[in-house]
Amino acid sequence: MRHRKTINHLGRKTAHRKAMLANMASSLILHKRIETTVAKAKALRMYVEPLITKSKLDTTHSRRTVFSYLKDKDAVSELFRVVAPKIAERPGGYTRILKTGFRAGDAADMAMIELVDFNETALAGSTKKEVKKTTRRGRSKTAKAKSETETTAEETPRKTTKKTSAEAVEETVTEEKTEEISAEPEKE
């Protein structure tokens, strides 16, 4: 059982693990998306999200703190100049982990970790939805909808009530009487 063990050591010594996470965080900040195993992606999320939060406040102290973790000038400047302004309003959850299947060599569970605000395809899909304009037969859906509304407007449903046989007979008798009355003046 792994009670109270919050850090996944990833089968590495401390120095190796810190160096690996620093390199992966720098690559994530520079490239906005990397592919790795699910365990490493989850460990990287715990490592990089506090750094992104720290970058919201652009001071010398916060830059030096982030640099002590990343150890890469280019990644630090990219984080403070490009990433921080884009995520300024977001209160957390800066990364997204998408599982991509299994690796061919050792069947390790693979995932893609990306910065949420930098995925253009997801952002474009959420703002603009593609609407299919035609059906398989080539007629547009709007024309079909118009024709259906016109036919329903022309054919208004009549109220039909079930009548007993006595009422039906009585109705036919009254119809016959009205026909006889209307026929009599024609004879004259």
LUMPA-866225 format. One record per residue (C-alpha): residue number from 0; residue in one letter; x, y, z. Coordinates in Angstrom, 3 decimals, decimal comma. Layout:
// residues N
   num   residuo         c1         c2         c3
   NUM         A          X          Y          Z
...
***
This chain:
// residues 188
   num   residuo         c1         c2         c3
     0         M      0,000      0,000      0,000
     1         R      1,149      3,523     -0,671
     2         H     -0,468      5,434      2,143
     3         R      0,801      9,026      2,477
     4         K      3,277      8,567     -0,392
     5         T      2,459     11,554     -2,563
     6         I      5,574     11,586     -4,736
     7         N      6,094      8,987     -7,441
     8         H      9,841      8,340     -7,405
     9         L      9,689      6,910    -10,952
    10         G     12,353      4,302    -10,114
    11         R     15,128      6,898     -9,972
    12         K     17,364      8,492     -7,384
    13         T     16,544     12,047     -6,275
    14         A     19,113     13,852     -8,412
    15         H     18,175     11,892    -11,537
    16         R     14,451     12,462    -10,954
    17         K     14,881     16,230    -10,401
    18         A     17,045     16,598    -13,512
    19         M     14,590     14,605    -15,614
    20         L     11,580     16,632    -14,427
    21         A     13,459     19,914    -15,011
    22         N     14,271     18,842    -18,580
    23         M     10,719     17,694    -19,238
    24         A      9,281     20,923    -17,804
    25         S     11,593     23,007    -19,995
    26         S     10,557     21,006    -23,061
    27         L      6,882     21,383    -22,179
    28         I      7,222     25,159    -21,803
    29         L      9,188     25,542    -25,038
    30         H      7,180     23,147    -27,216
    31         K      3,773     23,442    -25,444
    32         R      3,204     19,676    -25,852
    33         I      5,299     16,560    -25,229
    34         E      4,670     12,824    -25,323
    35         T      5,757     10,636    -22,415
    36         T      4,474      7,856    -20,158
    37         V      1,396      8,432    -18,011
    38         A      3,368      8,153    -14,739
    39         K      5,931     10,733    -15,882
    40         A      3,164     13,031    -17,169
    41         K      1,413     12,968    -13,787
    42         A      4,704     13,646    -11,983
    43         L      5,484     16,460    -14,428
    44         R      2,082     18,062    -13,846
    45         M      2,784     18,226    -10,097
    46         Y      6,197     19,732    -10,883
    47         V      5,309     22,337    -13,509
    48         E      1,958     23,735    -12,386
    49         P      3,369     25,526     -9,290
    50         L      6,051     27,039    -11,546
    51         I      3,392     28,360    -13,932
    52         T      1,486     29,818    -10,992
    53         K      4,709     31,460     -9,813
    54         S      5,174     33,015    -13,263
    55         K      1,953     35,034    -12,971
    56         L      3,844     37,526    -10,788
    57         D      6,761     38,796    -12,885
    58         T      9,339     39,802    -10,297
    59         T     13,043     39,124    -10,023
    60         H     12,440     36,858     -7,049
    61         S      9,890     34,694     -8,876
    62         R     12,144     34,491    -11,955
    63         R     15,070     33,310     -9,822
    64         T     12,871     30,800     -8,011
    65         V     11,618     29,337    -11,300
    66         F     15,154     29,319    -12,706
    67         S     16,355     27,285     -9,709
    68         Y     13,885     24,568    -10,747
    69         L     14,204     24,715    -14,540
    70         K     17,905     25,640    -14,992
    71         D     17,196     26,877    -18,530
    72         K     17,220     30,598    -19,434
    73         D     15,206     30,142    -22,627
    74         A     12,460     28,212    -20,861
    75         V     12,234     30,810    -18,078
    76         S     11,975     33,717    -20,506
    77         E      9,363     31,829    -22,588
    78         L      7,394     31,081    -19,440
    79         F      7,310     34,683    -18,249
    80         R      6,895     36,379    -21,666
    81         V      4,555     34,048    -23,575
    82         V      2,876     31,568    -21,237
    83         A      2,150     33,756    -18,198
    84         P      0,100     36,452    -20,007
    85         K     -2,029     33,803    -21,698
    86         I     -2,893     31,969    -18,475
    87         A     -3,303     35,087    -16,317
    88         E     -7,050     34,600    -15,706
    89         R     -6,918     30,812    -15,253
    90         P     -7,008     29,816    -11,562
    91         G     -5,102     26,558    -12,035
    92         G     -5,246     23,458    -14,225
    93         Y     -2,734     24,707    -16,767
    94         T     -1,917     21,280    -18,214
    95         R     -3,955     18,512    -19,817
    96         I     -2,987     14,834    -19,990
    97         L     -4,344     12,871    -22,956
    98         K     -3,745      9,117    -23,022
    99         T     -2,524      7,944    -26,416
   100         G     -2,319      4,173    -26,051
   101         F      0,569      1,804    -25,479
   102         R      4,190      2,007    -26,620
   103         A      5,160     -0,633    -29,178
   104         G      8,426     -1,730    -27,518
   105         D      7,412     -2,403    -23,922
   106         A      3,637     -1,702    -23,901
   107         A      4,078      1,238    -21,512
   108         D      0,952      3,390    -21,118
   109         M      1,723      6,550    -23,115
   110         A      0,223     10,023    -22,785
   111         M      0,534     13,487    -24,241
   112         I      0,806     16,379    -21,807
   113         E      0,107     19,861    -23,122
   114         L     -0,527     23,397    -21,955
   115         V     -4,281     23,976    -22,102
   116         D     -4,303     27,510    -23,504
   117         F     -1,928     26,657    -26,355
   118         N     -3,917     23,889    -28,055
   119         E     -5,183     25,709    -31,165
   120         T     -7,359     22,831    -32,390
   121         A     -9,243     22,538    -29,112
   122         L     -9,614     26,309    -28,808
   123         A    -10,834     26,602    -32,398
   124         G    -13,291     23,741    -31,878
   125         S    -14,793     25,306    -28,771
   126         T    -15,386     28,709    -30,367
   127         K    -16,594     27,668    -33,827
   128         K    -18,576     24,546    -34,575
   129         E    -18,721     23,193    -38,097
   130         V    -22,255     22,780    -39,349
   131         K    -22,961     20,322    -42,110
   132         K    -25,186     22,087    -44,639
   133         T    -26,369     19,230    -46,840
   134         T    -27,848     15,814    -46,385
   135         R    -26,566     12,710    -48,116
   136         R    -29,016     13,255    -50,962
   137         G    -27,695     16,732    -51,642
   138         R    -30,702     18,721    -50,492
   139         S    -29,976     21,239    -47,798
   140         K    -31,357     20,682    -44,316
   141         T    -32,781     24,191    -44,172
   142         A    -34,848     23,617    -47,322
   143         K    -36,070     20,337    -45,864
   144         A    -37,045     22,048    -42,618
   145         K    -38,898     24,781    -44,555
   146         S    -40,858     22,233    -46,579
   147         E    -41,820     20,351    -43,423
   148         T    -43,082     23,500    -41,713
   149         E    -45,112     24,444    -44,810
   150         T    -46,778     21,046    -44,998
   151         T    -47,640     21,068    -41,321
   152         A    -49,114     24,558    -41,651
   153         E    -51,323     23,458    -44,580
   154         E    -52,498     20,267    -42,924
   155         T    -53,853     21,360    -39,592
   156         P    -54,937     18,355    -37,594
   157         R    -58,675     18,089    -37,000
   158         K    -60,053     17,120    -33,658
   159         T    -61,484     13,658    -33,823
   160         T    -63,545     12,225    -31,050
   161         K    -64,854      8,745    -30,783
   162         K    -68,570      8,567    -31,243
   163         T    -70,835      5,840    -30,071
   164         S    -72,874      3,956    -32,639
   165         A    -76,062      5,700    -31,510
   166         E    -74,517      9,132    -32,073
   167         A    -73,236      8,078    -35,484
   168         V    -76,712      6,851    -36,533
   169         E    -78,302     10,029    -35,215
   170         E    -75,808     12,133    -37,175
   171         T    -76,515     10,306    -40,430
   172         V    -80,263     10,723    -39,889
   173         T    -79,879     14,473    -39,391
   174         E    -77,723     14,677    -42,531
   175         E    -80,402     12,858    -44,543
   176         K    -83,096     15,222    -43,254
   177         T    -81,070     18,271    -44,227
   178         E    -80,534     16,789    -47,679
   179         E    -84,310     16,194    -48,059
   180         I    -85,109     19,726    -46,939
   181         S    -82,593     21,208    -49,331
   182         A    -83,808     18,955    -52,167
   183         E    -87,484     19,956    -51,814
   184         P    -87,103     23,611    -52,874
   185         E    -85,118     22,501    -55,926
   186         K    -88,101     20,473    -57,186
   187         E    -90,369     23,486    -57,295
***
